[in-house]
Amino acid sequence: KPADAEQKTVTLSPAVYEDYERLVRDWPDIVIEFSGMMRSLLQNTTVSADEKDRICLLFPSELSRNMFENNRGPAALSALLQSRYQKEYRIVTRSLKPKEAPPAVRRSTRIPGIEMDIQGGI
């Protein structure tokens, strides 16, 4: 991360955080499933999340993000994840601005609809 960049924090629901952790852990194995340009584009991404509880792929440039989007990358990735995990992921893409650091991602200690913190959180 760039030294002078300010890092934001994104807080995810516990279920989405588990999905996020799984994708971060498995990302090298997922990327290897692709070939050629698509593999190259995905190797340079950062798995992150956004404020709307979605997994977010951060691309190092708008050019690489557009290449991924315009070559059926989102559909191919969704199909692979569906097949691998038997689950549909909400994934968005965006490119990092110059000197922008990926956000820190943390697990919420709140359960939606219940007004109390989870004890013994990570």
CORWOWO-V77088 format. One record per residue. N is the residue number from 1. RES is the residue in one letter. SS is DSSP state (alpha for helix, beta for strand, coil for the rest). OMEGA is omega in whole degrees, -180 to 180 (* if undefined). D_FIRST is the distance of its C-alpha to the first C-alpha in Angstrom with 2 decimals. Layout:
BEGIN
n=(N/N)
res=(RES/RES)
ss=(SS/SS)
omega=(OMEGA/OMEGA)
d_first=(D_FIRST/D_FIRST)
END
This chain:
BEGIN
n=(1/2/3/4/5/6/7/8/9/10/11/12/13/14/15/16/17/18/19/20/21/22/23/24/25/26/27/28/29/30/31/32/33/34/35/36/37/38/39/40/41/42/43/44/45/46/47/48/49/50/51/52/53/54/55/56/57/58/59/60/61/62/63/64/65/66/67/68/69/70/71/72/73/74/75/76/77/78/79/80/81/82/83/84/85/86/87/88/89/90/91/92/93/94/95/96/97/98/99/100/101/102/103/104/105/106/107/108/109/110/111/112/113/114/115/116/117/118/119/120/121/122)
res=(K/P/A/D/A/E/Q/K/T/V/T/L/S/P/A/V/Y/E/D/Y/E/R/L/V/R/D/W/P/D/I/V/I/E/F/S/G/M/M/R/S/L/L/Q/N/T/T/V/S/A/D/E/K/D/R/I/C/L/L/F/P/S/E/L/S/R/N/M/F/E/N/N/R/G/P/A/A/L/S/A/L/L/Q/S/R/Y/Q/K/E/Y/R/I/V/T/R/S/L/K/P/K/E/A/P/P/A/V/R/R/S/T/R/I/P/G/I/E/M/D/I/Q/G/G/I)
ss=(coil/coil/coil/coil/coil/coil/coil/coil/beta/beta/beta/beta/coil/alpha/alpha/alpha/alpha/alpha/alpha/alpha/alpha/alpha/alpha/alpha/alpha/alpha/alpha/alpha/alpha/alpha/alpha/alpha/coil/coil/coil/alpha/alpha/alpha/alpha/alpha/alpha/alpha/alpha/coil/coil/beta/beta/beta/beta/coil/coil/coil/coil/coil/beta/beta/beta/beta/beta/coil/coil/alpha/alpha/alpha/alpha/alpha/alpha/alpha/alpha/alpha/coil/coil/alpha/alpha/alpha/alpha/alpha/alpha/alpha/alpha/alpha/alpha/alpha/alpha/alpha/coil/coil/coil/coil/coil/beta/beta/beta/beta/beta/coil/coil/coil/coil/coil/coil/coil/coil/beta/beta/beta/beta/coil/coil/beta/beta/coil/coil/beta/beta/beta/beta/coil/coil/coil/coil/coil)
omega=(-180/-174/-176/-179/176/-176/176/175/176/179/-177/172/-178/-178/180/178/177/177/179/180/180/-179/178/-179/-174/-172/179/179/178/-179/-178/178/-180/178/173/-176/-177/178/-179/179/-177/178/-177/179/174/175/-178/179/176/-176/-178/177/179/172/-177/174/-180/180/-177/179/177/179/-179/177/180/178/178/-178/-174/180/176/180/-179/180/-180/179/179/180/179/-179/177/-180/-176/-173/-177/-175/178/179/173/-176/174/178/170/179/177/175/177/180/178/177/174/-180/170/-178/179/-179/176/175/-180/175/-179/177/178/-176/174/178/173/-180/177/180/-178/*)
d_first=(0.00/3.79/6.27/8.66/7.34/9.50/8.85/12.03/13.95/16.17/19.29/21.21/24.84/25.59/26.77/23.81/21.47/23.55/23.19/19.39/19.40/21.94/20.05/16.83/19.24/21.35/18.91/19.60/23.30/23.15/21.55/24.28/26.89/26.11/27.16/26.68/24.54/23.65/22.30/20.25/18.79/18.03/16.47/13.61/13.11/11.22/13.90/13.49/16.22/17.64/19.97/22.99/22.59/21.64/19.34/16.99/15.75/12.78/13.50/11.60/14.69/17.82/19.90/18.55/18.87/22.38/23.36/22.55/24.42/27.33/27.99/28.70/25.36/25.32/28.94/28.47/25.51/27.49/30.55/28.83/27.36/30.77/32.51/30.26/30.07/33.15/31.15/29.94/26.27/25.25/22.36/20.94/18.63/16.59/14.36/11.09/12.01/10.82/7.94/7.79/5.30/7.41/10.00/11.01/14.27/17.33/21.01/23.58/26.42/28.81/31.20/32.09/35.66/35.95/35.28/34.23/31.18/30.91/31.72/29.93/26.63/23.64)
END
